[in-house]
Amino acid sequence: MTTTEKTAGLARLREPFEPHQINKLPKPYKADSPRSNCRECGGYHGMPAVHLDYVGHAALTDRLLEVDPGWTWEPLAITADGLPAFDKDGGLWIRLTICGVTRLGYGDSQGKRGGNAVKEAIGDALRNAGMRFGAALDLWHKGDLHDAAEEQGQNQAPVAPAPARKVSRSTVDEDTWTDRIADCGSKDELKALWTQAKAEGVPDSILARIVAAGNEAA
């Protein structure tokens, strides 16, 4: 593979995934939220919940094969039996090599057990390592914003986004969204605003600005 091919391949990894390749992961506001049928994703889970976009194992593998048919991954450690070594938390560290470049990734199975847990950990590790190459990085940003709010204990109840300015839909533009972002006083409000913006189908550029504001918020 030439230097030009490597550069083009790594750049392709960073390109956004198609809408049909993106799945929805529900994240209830509370761990003990009552479960019910969800109109947004069709699942049965705790409600209310925010839905995070993510790329599944199959879609990521398809992108890796497109970029570099010879891509590989290997566990960072091997057991005495010659199998991938999991850490004390049930997680798996891997090396992912694409276009001759190797980066680390970490995955776990979110408390699952058995063979499905192993497959879940591998898929999670590949997605995590792929993110180090920029694959689906925009979606990881959105998840980080939600997780940061959880860590600070700000997810105890849904928070309404900053009040919308009284303008008609035809006049809503980036300046209006800039003002709404500025009106948010916390990460929780920004998280709620992102959820509303996503539902309204605003451009990705505006979603990215909400995420950036959340990452910069104290």
N, C-alpha and C positions, 0 to 999 in steps of 0.2 A: 504494500500500500504506500503510495507516494505521500509526500508532505501535504500536497494540495488535497488529495483524497481524504487524508486524516482531518485536515482543517474543515473541509466541507461536511464530513461525517459528524464531527463533534458539534458543528453549528446546527446540523439537522436535528440533533438530540434536543436542542433548546426550543425548537419550534412548537407552538401550541398543538395539543391533540384535538382531533375533530370532536364535535359535540357527542356523536354516537359512541365515542370511545371513553367518555367520562361517566362515571357512576356517582351515585349519591350515598353518602354515609351519614345517617342520622346521629346527632349528638344531643340527647335530652339535657335540659337545663339543670335537672336534678337527678341524682342516681336513683332515687326512689320515686320518680315521676310515674303516675298511673299510665299503664299501657293502653293504647287504642290504635285503631286503624288510621294510617296517615294518608291524607289525600295527595300529598306532594310526591312521596316515593312509593306509595302502595304497600309499605311494610307495616308491621305491628310492633310498636316500640313505645318507650316513654314519651309522653307529650306534656307540654310543648317541647319542641326541639329545633335546633338549627341544623341545616343539611350542608355538609361539606362535600365538595367535589373531589373525586380522586380517580386515578387511572389504575385499572386492575392489572394483574400479573400478565394476562394474555395480551392486552394492548401494549404494555411496555415491552414484552418479548418481541412482538411484531416490529416495534420501532427499532429495537436493538439489532434484529436480523436485517432490517432494511439498511441500517447504517453500517453494520459490520457483521457479515455472515459468520465470521470466525470468533465472535465475542465469547468470552468465558467468565466463569466465576469459580471461586474456590473458598472453602472455609479458612478462616485465619488460623484455626487450631484443629488438630486431629486427635481423636482418642486412641487408646492403645489398641482398639479393635479396628482402627483405620476409618472410623466414621467422623463426621463433623462434630466438633466439640461445642456444646452449649454451655453458657455461663451459669452461675448459681441462680440467676433470675429467669432462666429458661430462654435467654436470648442467644442469637447467633451473629457473630462477626464474620464478614466475608470480604474478599477482594473481588472487585468487578473490573474486568479489563475490556476496554472498548477502543478500537483503533490504536492499539498499542499503549494506551494510557490506563493506569491502574489506580483505583480509588477505593477506600473502605466504605462499608455500609453495615448497618445493624438492624436486625429485625427480631420480632417476637410474635407469639401466637395469641396474645391477649387472654391468657388463662385457659386456652384450649388444651386438650390432651390427645395422645395417640398419634396416628399417622397424619391426620388432618392438621394437627398442631405443627408438625414438622414442615409440611407443605406451606402452611400459613406463615411460619417464621422465614422460610426461604423467600417466598414472594415478597414479604414485608422488607426483608434485607435488600432484595434487588431493587425495590422501589426507592428505598432510602439511599442506596449507593447510586442509583440512577439520578436521584436529585442532585448529588454532588457533581454530576455532569451537566446539570441544568434541565433534566427531563422532568416535565410537569412542575417546574419550579413555581410557577404562578399559583398552582393549586396548593402547594405546600405552604406558601405565604398565608393563604386564607386559613388553613388549618392551624398555623402557628398563632394567628391572631386570636382564634377561639381558645386554644390551649392556654395562652398567656392569661386570658381572662379567668379561666378555671383555676389556674395556679394562685391567683390573687384573691380567690374566693368571691369573685364578682358574678358568679353564675347561679346564684341562689334563686333568682326569679327573672323572667323576661323583663327587659327594660325597653320602654318605648324609645324609638329613635328621636333625634331632635325634631321639633315641629317643622313641618314643611312650610316654606314661604307660600303665600297666597298668589300663585301664578298658574296660568293655564298650562296644560300638558304641551301645547304647541310652542310655548315660550321657555320651557325647561331646557337649559343647556348646561354646558360645563361650568359656567359662572355660578349658576344656581346651586349645582352640586358642590362647588368649592365653598360656597357660603354654608351649606348644610353640614359639610365636614367640619368647618371651623366652629360651628355651633355646638358640636359634640364635646362634652366636658370629661368624658372618660372612655376607656377601652370598651366598656360594656355598651355604651351608647353607639360607639363606632361599629361594634359587632352587630348590633341591631340595625344600624343604618345600612351596613353591607348586605344583610339578609333582605332588607326591603329593596335595595338597589338591584340585587340579583333577581328578585321576583319581578321587578319592573323591566328587566331586560336591558339595563343600561350598558354602554360600551365597556369592554374590559379595562380600558384606560382609567375610567372612573373607579371601577372596583379596585384596581391596583393602588389608586391614590388613597382610598379608604383604608386599605391594608397598611400602606406605608404610614399613614397617620396613626394607626393603632400601634404599629411597631415602635413609633417614636414617642407615644404618649407615656407619661410617667406612671 
